[in-house]
């Protein structure tokens, strides 16, 4: 197995001088050297073929002993020096101080096909940042992260990736719902892949400690490798850096809203400096269209990270990053102006995105009102977001009226019998206006249909689907993991042979653990 290892993070940034692996506050350092925990009986149960080739490996490598050992933590690649990253963060709006990679260990960076990738094991054991935890991960959460990372990539959402999913052969104690019923579960390790795993909290920690020198060193490093179009290192260049991070974060959020994805834990330590979706914990997709829904049991009361609030939370997190950068920039108005650019740009980008989902280019106040009215009627009865928008592409406004159009979208309603009286009138009114708008915009129905189908996925990783794969895997059957992986590689294609997955959440999954809300336990 031959990889083009070219480490930079652990060579160009300040390291924790202590090589002892014990919990501690790590100061004036960006990382600590650590060694992964050797698993008892590692077994690779799934590999993502595309990212495998992207990092410079092939199918033969994926079934080798070296691959199994290196990407489960059993062996350290020659010439590499694994490490855990130091960062801080706000969690649910409260400053948490030092956090860091409590169970993630970066193996090395590789350069392949002109791109730089960092490879990281999640669940590979304790680090100086583990606090009171064991640094391990369980199979259920590892399956969810492995599948979702790749599913999001194929949906066109900026994201970290997943190379492999391995069992460790060890049992891990977890209290899944934090209700006092802890039990042993199968241990697992995911190999995560991204250009970088730097997050907002990586910069916040040095602001909090007033460590201006290390903050500058880290920002200069980040610009050098990930924002190379910024040539200088002046105050103005740091402002350009913040603007670009803001733009990338905005783009990511627009994609989340487009596909109905809810992250569930938008803490600042879970916000990528590259605008990537990172740290897949209690995530979910809207099934019934409900902007107030959050998949996270920890957030069930306050609903801070609900679907409809994700843009606000992104802005709030960017504000915390701005506070960190102030240590170098010392220009509040300039930083505020960049934050205002997010506020100004989001509504236009959002309505443009929604217009694309509806099959037209947004033009003016009437289109905005049409979209807002849709958001209102979608909540009058439980409506599956993914199915609704996908079925809309089948409407032909040249031959349909509001009644026949309603028949097309009826499969997206969980209980069509609720479409009575005022609710049905509201839907008819909206559908009439929508059909008129389509006729006005584009007579070429086939062109509109293909455009709509390119932004409205047919298949997403619904929580009940992931839970079915988890249940089978617990019994030693990993076939459904690969079936879902293959399905979600082409989420916009019809895939008639997989039509069973183009369906509303089954009733048995409505309140089942793992299929509705999830905890942070993993």
C-alpha positions as CSV (number, residue, x, y, z in Angstrom):
1,X,0.0,0.0,0.0
2,X,1.7,3.2,-1.2
3,X,0.5,6.6,-0.1
4,X,2.0,10.0,-0.9
5,X,2.2,11.2,2.6
6,X,3.0,15.0,2.9
7,X,2.3,16.1,6.4
8,X,2.1,19.8,7.1
9,X,-0.1,20.4,10.2
10,X,2.1,18.5,12.6
11,X,5.3,19.9,11.0
12,X,4.5,23.5,10.5
13,X,2.4,24.3,13.6
14,X,3.4,24.3,17.3
15,X,3.1,21.0,19.1
16,X,2.2,20.1,22.7
17,X,5.7,19.4,24.2
18,X,4.4,16.6,26.3
19,X,4.2,13.2,24.7
20,X,2.3,11.7,27.7
21,X,-1.3,10.8,26.9
22,X,-3.2,12.1,29.9
23,X,-6.1,14.7,30.2
24,X,-4.8,18.2,30.5
25,X,-5.0,21.8,29.4
26,X,-2.8,22.2,26.3
27,X,-1.5,25.7,25.8
28,X,0.4,27.5,23.0
29,X,0.0,24.4,20.8
30,X,-2.3,23.3,17.9
31,X,-2.1,19.6,18.6
32,X,-0.7,16.8,20.7
33,X,1.0,13.7,19.4
34,X,-0.9,10.5,20.3
35,X,-1.0,6.9,19.3
36,X,-4.2,5.1,18.3
37,X,-5.5,2.4,20.6
38,X,-4.8,-1.1,19.2
39,X,-8.1,-2.8,18.6
40,X,-8.6,-6.4,19.8
41,X,-9.8,-7.9,16.5
42,X,-10.2,-5.3,13.7
43,X,-12.4,-6.1,10.7
44,X,-13.1,-3.7,7.8
45,X,-16.8,-4.0,7.0
46,X,-17.2,-1.3,4.3
47,X,-15.0,0.9,2.1
48,X,-16.1,3.9,0.0
49,X,-14.6,3.2,-3.4
50,X,-14.6,6.7,-4.7
51,X,-12.7,8.4,-1.9
52,X,-10.4,5.3,-1.8
53,X,-9.3,6.1,-5.3
54,X,-9.2,9.9,-4.5
55,X,-6.6,9.4,-1.8
56,X,-4.4,7.3,-4.0
57,X,-5.4,3.7,-3.2
58,X,-7.1,1.0,-5.2
59,X,-9.4,-1.9,-4.7
60,X,-6.6,-4.4,-4.0
61,X,-5.3,-2.1,-1.3
62,X,-8.7,-2.0,0.4
63,X,-8.6,-5.8,1.1
64,X,-5.0,-5.9,2.3
65,X,-3.8,-6.5,5.9
66,X,-2.1,-3.1,5.9
67,X,-5.3,-1.3,5.0
68,X,-7.2,-3.1,7.8
69,X,-4.5,-2.4,10.4
70,X,-3.8,1.2,9.5
71,X,-7.4,2.4,9.2
72,X,-8.5,0.6,12.4
73,X,-5.6,2.0,14.4
74,X,-3.8,-1.3,14.8
75,X,-0.7,-0.1,13.0
76,X,1.0,3.3,12.4
77,X,2.0,4.0,8.8
78,X,5.7,4.3,8.4
79,X,6.9,7.9,8.3
80,X,3.7,9.3,10.0
81,X,3.2,10.9,13.3
82,X,-0.5,10.7,14.5
83,X,-1.9,13.6,16.5
84,X,-5.1,15.0,18.1
85,X,-6.0,18.6,17.4
86,X,-6.5,21.2,20.1
87,X,-9.5,23.5,19.9
88,X,-12.3,25.1,22.1
89,X,-15.8,26.1,21.4
90,X,-19.3,27.2,22.3
91,X,-21.7,24.3,23.0
92,X,-25.4,25.2,22.8
93,X,-24.5,28.8,23.2
94,X,-22.3,28.4,26.2
95,X,-18.5,28.7,26.3
96,X,-17.1,25.3,27.0
97,X,-13.4,26.1,27.0
98,X,-10.9,23.6,25.7
99,X,-12.5,20.7,23.9
100,X,-10.2,19.2,21.2
101,X,-10.2,15.8,19.5
102,X,-11.4,13.6,22.3
103,X,-11.6,10.5,20.2
104,X,-10.4,11.6,16.8
105,X,-6.8,10.9,15.8
106,X,-5.3,12.4,12.6
107,X,-3.1,9.8,10.9
108,X,-1.4,11.8,8.1
109,X,-2.0,14.0,5.1
110,X,-1.7,12.7,1.6
111,X,-1.5,14.5,-1.8
112,X,-3.2,12.7,-4.6
113,X,-4.3,13.9,-8.0
114,X,-3.3,17.4,-7.1
115,X,-5.5,17.5,-3.9
116,X,-4.5,17.4,-0.3
117,X,-6.4,15.1,2.1
118,X,-6.2,14.7,5.9
119,X,-7.1,11.2,7.1
120,X,-8.5,10.8,10.6
121,X,-9.7,8.0,12.7
122,X,-12.8,8.5,14.8
123,X,-13.1,6.2,17.8
124,X,-9.5,5.3,18.0
125,X,-9.0,5.9,21.7
126,X,-8.1,8.4,24.3
127,X,-6.3,11.7,23.8
128,X,-5.3,14.5,26.1
129,X,-8.7,16.1,25.1
130,X,-10.9,13.1,26.0
131,X,-12.0,14.7,29.3
132,X,-14.1,12.1,31.1
133,X,-14.8,10.0,28.0
134,X,-13.1,6.8,26.7
135,X,-12.2,8.1,23.2
136,X,-14.1,5.2,21.5
137,X,-17.1,5.0,19.2
138,X,-19.8,2.4,18.7
139,X,-21.1,0.7,15.5
140,X,-24.5,2.5,15.3
141,X,-23.1,6.0,15.2
142,X,-20.2,5.0,13.0
143,X,-22.5,3.5,10.4
144,X,-24.5,6.8,10.4
145,X,-21.4,8.9,9.9
146,X,-19.9,6.6,7.3
147,X,-23.1,6.6,5.2
148,X,-24.1,10.2,5.7
149,X,-20.7,11.6,4.8
150,X,-20.8,10.0,1.4
151,X,-24.5,10.6,0.9
152,X,-24.1,14.3,1.5
153,X,-21.2,14.4,-1.0
154,X,-23.3,12.9,-3.8
155,X,-26.2,15.3,-2.9
156,X,-23.8,18.1,-3.8
157,X,-23.5,19.3,-0.2
158,X,-20.0,20.4,1.0
159,X,-18.9,17.8,3.4
160,X,-16.2,15.7,5.0
161,X,-15.9,12.2,3.5
162,X,-15.6,8.7,4.9
163,X,-13.0,6.2,3.6
164,X,-13.8,3.1,5.7
165,X,-15.8,1.6,8.5
166,X,-14.2,-1.0,10.7
167,X,-15.2,-3.1,13.7
168,X,-12.7,-3.1,16.5
169,X,-13.7,-6.4,18.2
170,X,-14.1,-4.5,21.4
171,X,-17.3,-3.8,23.5
172,X,-18.0,-0.2,24.4
173,X,-20.3,0.9,27.2
174,X,-22.8,3.6,26.2
175,X,-26.0,5.1,27.6
176,X,-27.7,5.7,24.3
177,X,-30.6,7.9,25.6
178,X,-28.8,9.3,28.7
179,X,-31.5,7.7,30.8
180,X,-29.4,5.5,33.1
181,X,-29.7,2.4,30.9
182,X,-26.1,1.9,29.8
183,X,-25.2,-1.2,27.9
184,X,-22.3,-2.7,25.9
185,X,-22.3,-2.1,22.2
186,X,-20.0,-3.1,19.4
187,X,-17.0,-0.8,19.0
188,X,-16.1,0.7,15.6
189,X,-13.8,3.1,13.9
190,X,-14.5,5.4,10.9
191,X,-11.7,6.8,8.8
192,X,-12.8,10.3,8.0
193,X,-11.3,12.3,5.1
194,X,-11.2,16.0,4.4
195,X,-8.8,18.7,3.1
196,X,-8.6,19.8,6.7
197,X,-10.5,19.2,10.0
198,X,-9.9,22.8,11.3
199,X,-13.0,24.3,12.9
200,X,-14.0,27.6,14.3
201,X,-13.0,26.5,17.7
202,X,-9.4,25.9,16.5
203,X,-9.1,29.7,16.4
204,X,-11.3,30.5,19.4
205,X,-9.1,28.8,21.9
206,X,-6.2,31.2,21.2
207,X,-8.4,34.2,21.4
208,X,-9.7,33.0,24.8
209,X,-6.1,32.6,26.0
210,X,-5.0,35.9,24.4
211,X,-2.3,33.9,22.5
212,X,-2.0,36.2,19.6
213,X,1.2,34.6,18.2
214,X,-0.2,31.1,17.9
215,X,-3.5,32.4,16.5
216,X,-1.5,34.3,13.8
217,X,0.6,31.2,13.0
218,X,-2.6,29.0,12.6
219,X,-4.4,31.6,10.4
220,X,-1.3,32.0,8.2
221,X,-1.1,28.3,7.9
222,X,-4.8,28.0,7.0
223,X,-4.5,30.7,4.3
224,X,-1.3,29.1,2.9
225,X,-2.9,25.7,2.3
226,X,-6.6,26.3,2.0
227,X,-7.1,29.9,0.8
228,X,-4.0,30.4,-1.4
229,X,-5.6,33.1,-3.4
230,X,-5.0,35.4,-0.4
231,X,-1.4,36.4,-0.9
232,X,-0.6,38.8,1.9
233,X,-0.8,38.6,5.7
234,X,-2.1,42.0,6.5
235,X,-5.2,43.1,8.4
236,X,-7.0,43.4,5.0
237,X,-5.9,39.9,4.1
238,X,-7.3,38.5,7.3
239,X,-10.6,40.3,6.6
240,X,-10.6,38.6,3.1
241,X,-10.1,35.3,4.8
242,X,-13.1,35.9,7.1
243,X,-15.2,36.9,4.1
244,X,-14.3,33.7,2.3
245,X,-15.1,31.6,5.3
246,X,-18.4,33.4,5.6
247,X,-19.2,32.8,2.0
248,X,-18.4,29.1,2.2
249,X,-20.5,28.7,5.4
250,X,-23.4,30.4,3.7
251,X,-23.2,28.1,0.7
252,X,-23.2,25.1,3.0
253,X,-26.3,26.3,4.9
254,X,-28.2,26.9,1.6
255,X,-27.5,23.3,0.6
256,X,-28.6,22.0,4.0
257,X,-31.9,23.9,3.6
258,X,-32.3,22.7,0.0
259,X,-32.2,19.0,0.8
260,X,-33.9,19.3,4.2
261,X,-30.8,18.3,6.3
262,X,-30.7,19.2,10.0
263,X,-27.3,19.0,11.6
264,X,-28.4,18.8,15.2
265,X,-25.3,20.0,16.9
266,X,-24.1,23.3,15.4
267,X,-21.6,24.1,18.1
268,X,-18.6,26.2,17.1
269,X,-16.3,23.2,17.4
270,X,-18.5,21.5,14.8
271,X,-18.2,24.3,12.2
272,X,-15.6,23.7,9.6
273,X,-13.3,26.6,8.6
274,X,-13.7,25.3,5.0
275,X,-17.5,25.4,5.0
276,X,-17.8,21.6,5.1
277,X,-20.5,19.6,7.0
278,X,-18.5,18.1,9.8
279,X,-19.2,15.8,12.8
280,X,-22.2,13.7,12.0
281,X,-23.9,13.1,15.3
282,X,-27.7,13.3,15.9
283,X,-28.5,14.6,12.4
284,X,-31.7,14.0,10.3
285,X,-33.7,14.9,7.3
286,X,-37.0,16.6,7.5
287,X,-39.7,14.1,6.8
288,X,-42.8,15.9,7.8
289,X,-42.0,19.5,6.8
290,X,-41.5,21.2,10.2
291,X,-39.0,24.1,10.5
292,X,-39.1,23.7,14.3
293,X,-37.8,20.1,14.2
294,X,-34.5,19.1,15.6
295,X,-33.1,15.5,15.7
296,X,-31.2,16.0,18.9
297,X,-32.7,14.9,22.2
298,X,-30.3,17.2,24.0
299,X,-31.9,20.1,22.1
300,X,-35.5,19.0,22.4
301,X,-36.6,21.7,24.7
302,X,-34.8,24.8,23.4
303,X,-34.6,23.6,19.8
304,X,-31.6,25.9,19.2
305,X,-30.5,23.8,16.3
306,X,-33.9,23.3,14.6
307,X,-34.1,23.2,10.8
308,X,-35.5,26.7,10.5
309,X,-32.9,28.2,12.8
310,X,-29.8,26.8,11.1
311,X,-29.0,30.1,9.1
312,X,-29.2,32.1,12.4
313,X,-27.0,29.7,14.1
314,X,-24.4,29.8,11.3
315,X,-24.4,33.6,11.6
316,X,-24.0,33.3,15.4
317,X,-21.1,31.0,15.0
318,X,-19.5,33.3,12.5
319,X,-19.8,36.0,15.0
320,X,-17.8,34.0,17.5
321,X,-15.1,33.4,14.8
322,X,-15.1,37.1,14.2
323,X,-14.4,37.7,17.9
324,X,-11.4,35.4,17.6
325,X,-10.1,37.1,14.6
326,X,-10.5,40.5,16.3
327,X,-7.3,39.7,18.2
328,X,-5.4,40.2,14.9
329,X,-7.7,42.5,13.0
330,X,-8.8,45.0,15.7
331,X,-11.5,46.4,13.5
332,X,-15.0,45.8,14.7
333,X,-16.8,47.7,11.9
334,X,-15.0,45.8,9.2
335,X,-15.8,42.4,10.8
336,X,-19.5,43.5,11.3
337,X,-19.7,44.5,7.7
338,X,-18.8,40.9,6.7
339,X,-21.3,39.5,9.1
340,X,-23.9,41.8,7.5
341,X,-23.0,40.4,4.1
342,X,-24.3,37.0,5.3
343,X,-27.5,38.6,6.5
344,X,-28.0,40.4,3.2
345,X,-27.1,37.5,1.0
346,X,-28.9,34.7,2.7
347,X,-32.5,35.7,1.8
348,X,-31.7,36.2,-1.9
349,X,-29.8,32.9,-2.1
350,X,-32.5,31.1,-0.2
351,X,-35.3,32.3,-2.4
352,X,-33.3,31.6,-5.5
353,X,-32.7,28.1,-4.2
354,X,-36.4,27.6,-3.5
355,X,-37.3,29.0,-6.9
356,X,-35.0,26.4,-8.4
357,X,-36.7,23.7,-6.4
358,X,-40.0,24.9,-7.7
359,X,-38.8,25.1,-11.3
360,X,-38.4,28.8,-12.0
361,X,-36.0,31.6,-11.6
362,X,-37.2,33.9,-8.8
363,X,-38.2,37.4,-10.0
364,X,-39.6,39.9,-7.5
365,X,-42.0,40.1,-4.6
366,X,-44.7,37.9,-6.1
367,X,-42.4,34.9,-6.3
368,X,-41.2,35.4,-2.7
369,X,-44.8,35.5,-1.6
370,X,-45.5,32.3,-3.5
371,X,-42.6,30.6,-1.7
372,X,-43.7,31.9,1.7
373,X,-47.2,30.7,1.1
374,X,-45.9,27.3,0.2
375,X,-43.9,27.2,3.5
376,X,-47.2,27.9,5.3
377,X,-49.4,25.3,3.6
378,X,-46.7,22.6,3.9
379,X,-47.2,22.8,7.6
380,X,-51.0,22.6,7.6
381,X,-50.7,18.8,7.4
382,X,-47.8,16.4,7.7
383,X,-46.1,16.6,4.3
384,X,-42.9,14.7,3.4
385,X,-40.5,17.3,2.1
386,X,-38.3,15.1,-0.1
387,X,-41.3,13.4,-1.8
388,X,-43.3,16.6,-2.2
389,X,-40.6,18.5,-4.1
390,X,-39.6,15.5,-6.2
391,X,-43.3,14.9,-7.3
392,X,-43.7,18.6,-8.3
393,X,-41.4,18.0,-11.2
394,X,-44.1,15.7,-12.7
395,X,-46.6,18.5,-13.1
396,X,-47.4,19.7,-16.6
397,X,-49.0,23.1,-16.2
398,X,-50.1,23.1,-19.9
399,X,-52.6,20.3,-19.3
400,X,-53.2,20.2,-15.6
401,X,-55.5,22.1,-13.3
402,X,-55.2,22.5,-9.5
403,X,-57.3,19.3,-8.9
404,X,-55.2,17.0,-11.1
405,X,-52.0,18.6,-9.8
406,X,-53.1,17.7,-6.2
407,X,-53.5,14.1,-7.2
408,X,-49.8,14.1,-8.3
409,X,-48.5,15.3,-5.0
410,X,-51.0,13.4,-2.8
411,X,-48.4,10.6,-2.0
412,X,-46.3,13.1,-0.1
413,X,-49.0,13.6,2.5
414,X,-48.8,11.3,5.5
415,X,-52.6,11.4,6.0
416,X,-54.4,12.6,2.8
417,X,-57.7,12.5,4.7
418,X,-56.6,15.6,6.6
419,X,-56.9,17.6,3.3
420,X,-60.3,18.8,4.0
421,X,-62.1,22.1,4.2
422,X,-59.8,25.0,4.9
423,X,-56.6,23.0,4.5
424,X,-57.7,21.8,1.0
425,X,-58.8,25.3,0.0
426,X,-55.3,26.6,1.0
427,X,-53.6,23.9,-1.1
428,X,-55.9,24.6,-4.0
429,X,-55.2,28.3,-3.9
430,X,-51.5,27.8,-3.8
431,X,-51.5,25.2,-6.5
432,X,-53.5,27.4,-8.8
433,X,-51.0,30.3,-8.4
434,X,-48.1,27.8,-8.8
435,X,-49.4,26.4,-12.1
436,X,-50.0,29.9,-13.4
437,X,-46.4,30.8,-12.5
438,X,-45.0,27.8,-14.3
439,X,-47.0,28.5,-17.5
440,X,-45.7,32.1,-17.4
441,X,-42.1,31.0,-16.9
442,X,-41.4,28.1,-19.2
443,X,-43.5,26.2,-21.8
444,X,-40.8,23.6,-22.1
445,X,-42.0,21.2,-19.5
446,X,-39.3,18.5,-20.1
447,X,-36.5,21.1,-19.6
448,X,-38.1,22.3,-16.3
449,X,-38.5,18.7,-15.1
450,X,-34.9,17.8,-15.6
451,X,-33.8,21.0,-13.9
452,X,-36.0,20.4,-10.9
453,X,-34.9,16.8,-10.6
454,X,-31.3,18.0,-10.5
455,X,-31.9,19.9,-7.2
456,X,-34.6,17.9,-5.6
457,X,-33.2,14.5,-4.6
458,X,-35.3,11.4,-4.9
459,X,-33.4,9.5,-2.2
460,X,-31.9,10.8,1.1
461,X,-30.6,8.9,4.1
462,X,-33.7,8.9,6.3
463,X,-33.0,7.9,9.9
464,X,-35.1,4.8,9.7
465,X,-33.1,3.6,6.7
466,X,-29.8,4.1,8.7
467,X,-31.4,2.3,11.7
468,X,-32.4,-0.7,9.5
469,X,-28.7,-1.0,8.4
470,X,-27.6,-0.7,12.0
471,X,-30.0,-3.4,13.2
472,X,-28.7,-5.8,10.5
473,X,-25.1,-4.9,11.2
474,X,-25.6,-5.7,14.9
475,X,-26.5,-9.2,13.7
476,X,-23.4,-9.4,11.5
477,X,-25.1,-8.6,8.2
478,X,-23.5,-5.7,6.4
479,X,-25.3,-6.0,3.1
480,X,-27.7,-3.1,3.7
481,X,-24.9,-0.8,4.5
482,X,-23.6,-1.3,0.9
483,X,-27.1,-1.3,-0.6
484,X,-27.7,2.2,0.9
485,X,-24.2,3.4,0.0
486,X,-24.9,2.4,-3.7
487,X,-28.4,3.9,-3.7
488,X,-27.2,7.2,-2.3
489,X,-24.3,7.6,-4.8
490,X,-27.1,8.6,-7.3
491,X,-29.7,10.4,-5.2
492,X,-31.1,12.3,-8.1
493,X,-31.5,9.3,-10.5
494,X,-34.8,7.5,-10.7
495,X,-33.3,4.1,-9.8
496,X,-36.6,2.3,-10.4
497,X,-35.2,-0.9,-9.0
498,X,-34.8,0.9,-5.6
499,X,-38.3,2.5,-5.6
500,X,-39.0,1.0,-2.2
501,X,-36.7,3.7,-0.7
502,X,-38.8,6.5,-2.2
503,X,-41.4,6.3,0.5
504,X,-42.5,8.2,3.6
505,X,-41.2,7.1,6.9
506,X,-43.1,4.0,8.0
507,X,-45.4,4.4,11.0
508,X,-43.3,1.9,13.0
509,X,-40.4,4.3,12.8
510,X,-42.2,7.4,14.0
511,X,-41.1,7.1,17.6
512,X,-38.6,4.3,17.5
513,X,-35.2,5.1,19.0
514,X,-32.7,6.0,16.2
515,X,-35.5,6.7,13.7
516,X,-36.9,10.0,15.0
517,X,-34.7,11.8,17.5
518,X,-31.2,10.8,18.5
519,X,-28.9,11.7,21.4
520,X,-25.2,12.7,21.1
521,X,-24.2,9.3,22.6
522,X,-21.9,7.5,20.3
